[in-house]
Amino acid sequence: MSQRTDRVDELLRQEIGTLLSREVQDPRIGFATITDVETSPDLRHAKVWVSVIGQKADRDETLRALSDAMPFIRRELGKRLRIKRIPDLHVRLDDTAERGTRVLHLLHELEAGTDPENIEPIVEDLPTPVRRLPHEGDADVPAPVPAAPKKRHGYRRPGPPRSGPKGGRPSSGGSGQGHRPRSRP
């Protein structure tokens, strides 16, 4: 992989994740996380690796919903990103967490002295996803308008004189001279 492809992969991963969380309002999409994006060298195709929490039927439904949402996401990426070509997005299930759990279980069984060949395969009971609650920054929820930053100028606002050495009055314990402008040569 080239550095350019790596940068495009990371940019696509971040933007697709943002679009899924804020713009896509499909109730079939449960707890889905974009774990990786692999772009082909010609930038025409990209595999979008997704980790989904839930039962097998829920995962399949989420993958179908994500596949249906990819044309919309691709169109939005075209508006947001300044790259020559937005690749065709192909959704793939990332099952590395399940494989990692299986390896850890096998290691535990080996430590316990049981034969891993006689062990039944693990059917992991993951929590069933629930509908996502709206958050600030979502498409339907108006974001609060930030306060305008205070302007700083090189002059003081009109008002009562300030106390202290720069305010024109002598500070307590001072010489009584106040502030004097520097003379220029």
Beta strands, then each sheet from edge to edge (+ up, - down):
strand 1: 31-39
strand 2: 45-53
strand 3: 88-93
sheet 1: 1+ 2- 3-
end
